[in-house]
Amino acid sequence: MVQIIQGQNVTLAYLKENFALKKADDEQFFTEWFENLPGITELEKQYLDRVKTNYLSLLENAPLLEEAVKLVVLSPLLDLAGFYRPPFYIATEESIEISEDLIIGNADKKAEEKEIIKGKIDVLVIQNKLWLVVIESKRSAFSLNKAIPQALTYMLATPNPDRPVYSLVLNGEDFQFIKLIQKTQPIYALSDRFSLYRSENELYIVLNILKKIGQAINSL
């Protein structure tokens, strides 16, 4: 029997139970978000200040839908991070499918049930067929807590499970990075969460991290 599950409905508990997903205990597992970050220029800061102003101004009228979040916030970040230029390229609405065979029933009567998780990645940054960053962008009223298990689900589908894969989840005003490695067991870690509602423009650090992840992949 085959059961189809949509990626946006997957929970962390499900991933832990069916894919042995584990959260890293060592903060050194994911140093790319805070260690030796590249700098950004004054022009880049001015651009990001305008992005922040534009977003908060638009938000005064109504919550922004997902496509508006991509246009106003995500697209400038990907541009400044250099992901629109070689050696990187962008794929959008990339379909993924992962499955896990489950055994259900009691000791006397067991039945095999196959669960297939399907979904579409909002934006995928790729380098030489290696997934670099899986990006899930949500509408401004959407909590990142729900986006994180969805992003992890898509990260588990990477065609290069022996390489680290990163994710950025955002809703326009909040941003958080994820790292996943699957060599022996899928292990993940989260960065701090960054927000546009703080006095400093935390888009600066978001861009720093995107640049650092690009450098990290180039060094592999």
C-alpha positions in Angstrom: 0.0 0.0 0.0 1.4 3.4 -0.9 0.5 6.6 1.0 1.4 10.0 -0.4 2.5 12.7 2.1 2.9 16.3 1.1 6.2 17.9 2.2 4.6 20.8 3.9 2.7 18.4 6.2 5.8 16.6 7.5 6.9 17.1 11.2 10.2 16.8 12.9 8.9 13.9 14.9 8.1 12.1 11.7 11.6 12.7 10.3 13.2 11.5 13.5 11.1 8.3 13.6 11.3 7.3 10.0 14.6 8.7 8.8 16.6 8.6 12.1 17.1 12.4 11.8 19.1 13.7 14.7 20.0 17.2 15.8 23.7 17.9 16.3 25.0 18.2 19.9 28.3 19.9 19.0 28.1 23.6 18.0 31.2 23.0 15.8 29.0 20.9 13.5 27.7 24.1 11.9 30.3 26.9 12.1 29.6 28.3 8.7 27.0 30.7 10.1 29.2 32.4 12.6 32.9 31.7 11.9 35.2 33.8 9.6 32.4 35.4 7.7 33.3 37.4 4.7 32.6 41.1 4.8 30.1 43.1 2.8 30.7 46.5 1.1 29.1 49.8 2.0 27.1 49.6 -1.3 25.8 46.2 -0.4 24.7 47.6 3.0 22.9 50.5 1.4 21.1 48.1 -0.9 20.1 45.9 2.0 18.9 48.9 4.0 16.6 49.7 1.0 15.4 46.1 0.9 14.5 46.2 4.6 12.8 49.6 4.2 10.8 48.4 1.2 9.7 45.2 3.0 8.5 46.9 6.2 6.8 49.6 4.2 4.8 47.1 2.1 4.0 45.1 5.3 2.1 48.1 6.7 -0.7 47.5 4.2 -1.1 43.8 4.5 0.9 40.6 5.1 3.0 39.8 2.0 2.3 36.6 0.1 5.1 34.1 -0.8 5.7 35.5 -4.3 6.1 39.0 -2.9 8.6 37.8 -0.3 10.7 36.2 -3.0 10.6 39.4 -5.1 11.2 42.0 -2.4 13.6 40.1 -0.1 15.0 36.9 -1.5 15.9 37.9 -5.0 18.2 40.8 -3.8 20.0 38.5 -1.4 20.6 35.8 -4.0 21.9 38.5 -6.4 24.3 40.0 -3.9 25.5 36.5 -2.8 26.5 35.9 -6.4 24.2 32.9 -6.9 22.9 34.2 -10.2 26.4 33.8 -11.8 28.7 30.9 -12.6 29.6 28.5 -11.1 26.1 28.6 -9.6 22.7 28.4 -11.2 19.1 28.5 -9.9 16.3 26.1 -10.2 12.8 26.9 -9.0 9.8 24.7 -8.1 12.1 21.7 -8.3 10.0 18.5 -7.6 11.4 16.0 -5.1 10.2 12.6 -3.9 11.6 10.5 -1.1 10.2 7.3 0.5 10.7 5.1 3.4 9.2 1.6 3.7 7.4 1.1 7.0 6.3 -2.1 8.7 2.9 -1.8 10.4 0.7 -4.1 12.4 1.4 -6.5 15.3 3.7 -9.5 15.6 1.1 -12.0 14.2 0.0 -9.9 11.3 2.3 -7.4 9.6 1.9 -5.5 6.5 4.3 -3.4 4.5 3.3 0.2 3.8 5.3 2.5 1.6 5.1 6.2 2.3 6.2 8.6 -0.4 6.8 12.3 0.5 6.4 14.7 -2.4 7.0 18.4 -2.7 8.5 21.3 -4.6 11.5 23.3 -3.5 10.9 27.0 -3.9 14.4 27.9 -4.9 17.4 25.6 -5.3 21.0 26.9 -5.8 23.1 24.3 -7.6 26.8 24.0 -8.4 28.0 21.2 -10.7 24.8 19.2 -9.9 25.5 19.6 -6.2 22.7 21.1 -4.1 24.1 24.1 -2.4 21.2 25.9 -0.7 17.6 24.7 -0.5 15.4 27.8 0.1 11.9 27.8 1.5 10.2 31.2 1.3 6.8 31.6 3.0 4.3 34.4 3.4 5.0 36.9 6.1 2.4 35.5 8.5 3.9 32.1 8.3 6.0 30.7 11.2 9.5 29.4 10.5 8.9 26.5 12.9 6.6 24.9 10.3 9.0 25.6 7.4 12.0 23.9 9.1 10.8 20.3 8.9 9.6 20.9 5.3 13.1 22.2 4.4 14.8 19.2 6.1 12.5 16.9 4.2 13.7 18.4 0.9 17.3 18.4 2.1 17.1 14.6 2.7 16.3 14.2 -1.0 19.7 15.6 -2.1 21.3 13.5 -4.9 24.7 13.9 -3.1 24.0 12.6 0.4 27.8 12.3 1.1 28.1 16.1 0.9 26.7 18.8 3.3 23.6 20.6 2.1 22.3 23.9 3.5 18.9 25.5 3.7 17.6 29.0 4.3 14.1 29.4 5.5 12.5 32.8 5.5 9.1 34.5 5.7 10.4 38.0 4.7 11.0 39.2 8.2 12.7 36.1 9.9 15.6 34.1 8.6 17.2 30.9 9.7 19.9 28.6 8.2 20.0 24.8 8.4 22.9 22.4 7.7 22.4 18.7 7.1 25.0 15.9 6.7 23.9 12.3 5.9 27.2 10.2 5.8 26.2 7.6 8.4 23.1 9.2 9.9 21.2 12.3 8.9 22.3 15.0 11.4 21.3 18.7 11.2 21.9 21.9 13.1 20.2 25.4 13.1 21.7 28.8 13.1 20.4 31.6 15.2 17.2 33.3 13.9 17.6 36.7 12.4 14.9 39.3 12.2 14.2 42.6 10.4 12.5 43.9 13.5 15.7 44.4 15.4 17.4 47.8 15.3 20.4 46.6 13.3 19.8 45.4 9.8 20.3 41.7 10.1 20.1 41.2 6.4 23.8 42.0 6.6 24.5 38.8 8.5 22.2 36.8 6.3 24.1 37.9 3.3 27.4 37.2 5.0 26.3 33.6 5.7 25.1 33.1 2.1 28.5 34.2 0.9 30.3 31.9 3.4 28.2 28.9 2.3 29.1 29.6 -1.3 32.8 29.7 -0.3 32.4 26.5 1.7 31.0 24.6 -1.2 33.6 25.9 -3.6 36.3 24.6 -1.3 35.0 21.0 -1.3 
